[in-house]
Amino acid sequence: MARWLLYGGLAIGVLILLGWSTGMHRHWPGGMHHQRMDRADTARTSGEAPPPETVVPALSADARAGETAFGRACAACHGQHAAGVDGAGPPLVHVIYEPGHHADFAFLRAIRQGVRAHHWRFGDMPAIAGVSDAEAASIIAYVRELQRANGID
C-alpha cells in the first residue's frame, strides 16, 4: 500500500513538473486562458472573421479622460476602444484581461515597465513614457468600463 502511495505521489509530481515546464504555471489553475487566447490570436492573424465590435458605454468622467489618454498613448497598438490592432497589439477588451486574471496593478506595471510577451504573439510591450499617474488611472478606468460593457468583469 505504501509503495502505491509513493508511486502515486511521484506521478503527481511529474505531472506538476510537466505542467510547469510547458508554461501552464502562468495560467494556473487549469491553463484554459491560454487555450482560448491561442484560438483568438490565430483567428486574428489568419484572416478569419474579425472579432465583434466593441460595445462602448456611456463613460464616467474619469473614463472619458482615460479614453483621451488611451488614444494618445495606447491606441496605436491596442486599437480604437481597446479592440486590438492586427500585428501590433492585443485587444484589452478580452477575457484574458479580466480583473481576476490581470488586476489594475498589472496594467499600471505594463505602462511603467513594459511587459514581456506571454499571452499573445505581438512581441514585448515597451514601457510607455509620458503617462502621468492620473492618466494611467483614467486609462485603467476606461478599459475596465469597456470590459464591463462587453461582459468582462
N, C-alpha and C positions, 0 to 999 in steps of 0.2 A: 504494500500500500504506500509506504513512504517513497519507494522508488517511483511510483506513478506520479506522486505529487511533485517530486523533483523533476521528472521529465516534463510534466505539465507546466511547471514554473519556468523551465528552460525554454519551452516552446513559446510561451507568452513573452518572455524576454526577447527572443529572436524576432517575434512579430513586432514588438515595440521598436526594436532597433531598425528593422526594415522600414517601418513607417517613418522613423526619424530620418533615416538616410535618404529616403525618396522625397523628402520635403513635406510630409504630412504634418510635421510639428508646427508649421506656420499656420495651419488651419485647424488645429486641434480644438474641440473634439470632432472627429468624423471626416474632415477634409473635403466635405461636399462643396464648400465655396469655390475651391479650386476647379472642380469639375464644371460647375455652372459657368465660371468665368472663361475657361478654355473654349467652351462651346460658343459663348457670346463673342469672344475675341476672334475665333475662327470665322464666325458669321460676318463680323465687321470687316475682316480683311479678305474674304473670299468672294465678295461681290453678291452675296445673298441679300435678301431684303433688309433694308436699314431698320434699326430699332424704331418703335413708335415714337411719335412726337412727345416731347416733354411737356407735361401739364404745368403751366405757370400760374400760380395762385395770386390772389391779391396779397401783396407783400407788406410786412410790417415796415416801419420807418427804418429800423436797423438793417433789415434785409434789402431794402431799396438802396441804401448806401452800399451794402455788400455787392449788390448787382453791378453798381458802377465800378467799384474797385475790382471785382471779378473780371469785368470786361476789359479793364486796363491791364491787369496782372496775370490773368489765368485763362481767358477765353481763347487765346491763340492756340493753346494745346488742349484745353478741356472743353472747348466749344461753347457756342451760344447756349445759355441756360444749362450749362454743365452736362451737355449731351455727348461730349467727346468729339474728337477730330480723328478721322481715319489716318493712321500713320504717324500721328503726333502725340495724342494723349487719350486716356480712357475717360469714359463718362463717369462723373461723380454721382449722378442720379442712377445708381446701380446698387443692387442688393449687397454687393461686397463692401460698400462704404456705409452700410447701416451703422448707427451709433453703437450697437453692441459689438461690432467687429472692428470698426475704426472710430474710436472716440474723438471728440473735438480736439483733444491734445494731439492726436495723430495728424490732423490737418494743420495745426499750428506748427508742429515739428517739421512737416513737409515743406511749409512755406519758409521756415527759418533755416533748415539744414538740408533740404532736398530729401529724396528717397531713392534707395537702391531698387531697381526693378524687381518685383517679386510676384505681382498678380497678373500683369499684362506684358505684352511683348513690344512695348513702346520705348524701351531703354530707361535709363535712370532719369529721374526728375531733378534738375538743379535747384538749389535754393533760389528763392525769388527776392531780389533786392528791392528796397524802396517801398515795402509794405509795412505800414505802422501797426502797432498792436491793435489800435482801434479798427483799422481797416481789416486786419486779419480776423478779428472777432465778428465784424459785419459780414465778411465773406463766408465764414462758417455759418452764421445765421441764415444767410441767403441759400447756401447749399442745403442746409437742414430743412428749410421751409420748402424748397423744391422737392426734396426727398419725401417729406410727409405728404405733399400734394400728389405724389406719384406712388403712394402706397408703401414707402420705405420708412419704417420707423422702428 
